[in-house]
């Protein structure tokens, strides 16, 4: 399942090739990379990207694998998980909140693990649609849940700060798996509990 596999790669903020590329970019913008205010900017940009794309170095499957058998078979929801991601089309941020619910088949996971999995997938070059699917499929796969629902609401700077410039526009995506897709009552309960109905 390609959507839950870990991706490997690491940005080294001290890599001279990367720093040279960033100095060239600053020069191409019409600025002087040797100007006092910009002297450390290539290093800061490299460190920022290392942090923003840290999800490329972490495995959401291993995070969610730390669960336990509880025999619980009622819906579990973690609502309003804040996240920040980078749109892969323009490398501009999008940010918002994720709502994740699952119907366990006896096995549950600590709530912080769900938030960490969202963060790992978000900290990669992303599309919101893919992010939503990846979170849902990973939880379904790792927990063996009877059903999973994920709704993500986000504002995209590629749409609000440039291009059509429509601040306040919110994109909403959803992914329903198992009983959340097959059973309208389960799906409606989830949507009601996260405030979407």
C-alpha positions as CSV (number, residue, x, y, z in Angstrom):
1,X,0.0,0.0,0.0
2,X,2.0,3.0,-1.2
3,X,0.1,5.6,0.8
4,X,1.3,4.3,4.1
5,X,4.9,3.6,3.3
6,X,7.6,5.6,4.9
7,X,9.5,7.9,2.5
8,X,13.2,8.5,3.2
9,X,15.2,11.6,2.6
10,X,16.9,14.2,4.7
11,X,17.6,17.8,4.2
12,X,21.0,18.8,5.6
13,X,20.9,22.5,6.5
14,X,24.7,22.6,6.3
15,X,24.9,21.1,2.8
16,X,27.0,23.5,0.8
17,X,25.3,22.6,-2.5
18,X,21.9,23.4,-1.0
19,X,23.2,26.7,0.5
20,X,24.7,27.6,-2.8
21,X,21.4,26.9,-4.6
22,X,19.5,29.1,-2.1
23,X,22.1,31.9,-2.5
24,X,21.6,31.6,-6.3
25,X,17.8,31.9,-5.8
26,X,18.2,35.1,-3.7
27,X,20.5,36.5,-6.5
28,X,17.9,35.5,-9.1
29,X,15.3,37.4,-7.2
30,X,17.4,40.6,-7.6
31,X,18.8,40.6,-4.1
32,X,22.4,40.5,-2.8
33,X,22.9,37.2,-0.8
34,X,26.0,38.8,0.8
35,X,23.9,41.7,2.2
36,X,24.0,41.7,6.0
37,X,20.3,40.9,6.4
38,X,20.4,38.0,3.9
39,X,23.8,36.5,4.9
40,X,22.3,33.8,7.1
41,X,19.1,33.5,5.1
42,X,20.1,30.4,3.0
43,X,21.0,28.5,6.2
44,X,17.7,29.6,7.8
45,X,15.7,28.5,4.7
46,X,17.5,25.1,4.7
47,X,16.7,24.6,8.4
48,X,13.1,25.6,7.8
49,X,12.7,23.1,5.0
50,X,14.3,20.4,7.1
51,X,11.7,21.0,9.8
52,X,8.7,21.4,7.4
53,X,9.5,18.2,5.5
54,X,10.5,16.1,8.6
55,X,7.6,13.8,7.8
56,X,9.8,12.3,5.0
57,X,12.0,10.9,7.7
58,X,9.3,9.5,10.0
59,X,7.1,6.4,9.7
60,X,3.4,6.8,10.6
61,X,3.0,3.0,10.6
62,X,5.5,2.6,13.5
63,X,3.8,5.4,15.4
64,X,0.3,3.9,15.1
65,X,1.6,0.4,15.8
66,X,1.9,1.3,19.5
67,X,-1.6,0.3,20.4
68,X,-3.3,-2.1,22.8
69,X,-6.2,-4.5,23.0
70,X,-9.1,-3.0,24.9
71,X,-12.1,-4.7,23.5
72,X,-13.6,-1.3,22.8
73,X,-15.9,-1.4,19.7
74,X,-17.5,2.1,19.8
75,X,-16.5,5.1,17.8
76,X,-13.3,6.9,18.8
77,X,-12.9,10.5,17.5
78,X,-10.1,13.0,17.8
79,X,-11.4,16.4,16.6
80,X,-9.7,19.6,15.5
81,X,-6.1,18.4,15.2
82,X,-4.1,21.4,14.0
83,X,-1.6,20.8,11.2
84,X,0.7,22.7,8.8
85,X,1.7,21.3,5.4
86,X,3.3,22.5,2.1
87,X,1.5,22.3,-1.2
88,X,3.6,20.4,-3.6
89,X,2.5,22.6,-6.5
90,X,3.9,25.9,-5.3
91,X,5.7,25.0,-2.0
92,X,3.4,27.4,-0.2
93,X,1.8,26.4,3.2
94,X,-1.7,25.1,3.7
95,X,-2.9,24.8,7.3
96,X,-6.1,23.8,9.1
97,X,-7.5,21.0,11.2
98,X,-8.1,17.3,10.8
99,X,-10.9,15.3,12.3
100,X,-10.2,11.6,12.6
101,X,-12.6,8.9,13.8
102,X,-12.4,5.1,13.8
103,X,-14.5,2.2,14.8
104,X,-12.1,-0.2,16.5
105,X,-12.2,-4.0,16.2
106,X,-10.9,-4.3,19.8
107,X,-7.6,-2.6,19.2
108,X,-7.2,1.1,20.1
109,X,-4.3,3.5,20.0
110,X,-3.4,6.5,22.2
111,X,-4.9,9.7,20.8
112,X,-1.4,11.4,20.6
113,X,-0.5,8.7,18.1
114,X,-3.3,9.8,15.7
115,X,-2.2,13.4,16.0
116,X,1.4,12.3,15.3
117,X,0.4,10.3,12.2
118,X,-1.5,13.3,10.9
119,X,1.6,15.5,11.5
120,X,4.0,13.0,9.8
121,X,1.9,12.9,6.6
122,X,1.4,16.7,6.7
123,X,5.1,17.3,6.9
124,X,5.8,16.1,3.4
125,X,5.2,17.9,0.0
126,X,1.5,17.3,-0.1
127,X,-1.9,17.7,-1.6
128,X,-4.8,17.9,0.8
129,X,-6.7,15.2,-1.0
130,X,-3.7,12.8,-0.7
131,X,-3.2,13.8,3.0
132,X,-6.8,12.9,3.8
133,X,-6.5,9.5,2.0
134,X,-3.2,8.6,3.6
135,X,-4.4,9.2,7.1
136,X,-7.5,7.2,6.6
137,X,-5.7,4.3,4.9
138,X,-2.9,4.2,7.5
139,X,-5.3,4.0,10.4
140,X,-7.5,1.4,8.7
141,X,-4.4,-0.7,7.8
142,X,-2.5,-0.5,11.1
143,X,-5.3,-0.8,13.5
144,X,-7.5,-3.1,11.5
145,X,-10.4,-0.8,12.3
146,X,-13.9,-1.7,11.1
147,X,-14.2,1.8,9.8
148,X,-12.3,5.1,9.5
149,X,-13.5,8.6,8.8
150,X,-11.2,11.6,8.1
151,X,-12.3,15.2,7.4
152,X,-9.7,17.9,6.8
153,X,-10.4,21.6,6.5
154,X,-7.6,23.9,5.4
155,X,-6.7,27.3,4.0
156,X,-4.2,27.2,1.2
157,X,-1.8,30.2,0.8
158,X,-1.4,29.3,-2.9
159,X,-5.0,30.4,-3.3
160,X,-5.2,33.2,-0.6
161,X,-1.8,35.0,-0.9
162,X,-1.4,34.7,-4.7
163,X,-3.3,33.6,-7.8
164,X,-7.0,34.2,-7.3
165,X,-6.3,35.8,-3.9
166,X,-9.4,34.6,-2.0
167,X,-8.5,34.8,1.7
168,X,-10.9,32.9,4.0
169,X,-11.6,30.2,1.4
170,X,-11.5,26.8,3.1
171,X,-11.1,23.5,1.3
172,X,-12.8,20.5,2.9
173,X,-11.8,16.9,2.0
174,X,-13.0,13.6,3.4
175,X,-12.1,9.9,3.2
176,X,-14.4,7.2,4.5
177,X,-13.4,3.6,4.8
178,X,-15.2,0.4,6.0
179,X,-18.4,1.0,7.9
180,X,-18.0,4.8,7.7
181,X,-18.4,4.4,3.9
182,X,-20.9,1.5,3.8
183,X,-23.2,2.6,6.7
184,X,-24.9,6.0,6.3
185,X,-25.9,6.0,10.0
186,X,-22.3,5.5,11.2
187,X,-21.0,8.2,8.7
188,X,-23.7,10.7,9.8
189,X,-22.9,10.1,13.5
190,X,-19.2,10.8,12.8
191,X,-20.0,14.0,10.8
192,X,-22.4,15.2,13.5
193,X,-19.9,14.6,16.3
194,X,-17.2,16.6,14.4
195,X,-19.6,19.4,13.7
196,X,-20.1,18.8,10.0
197,X,-23.8,18.3,10.1
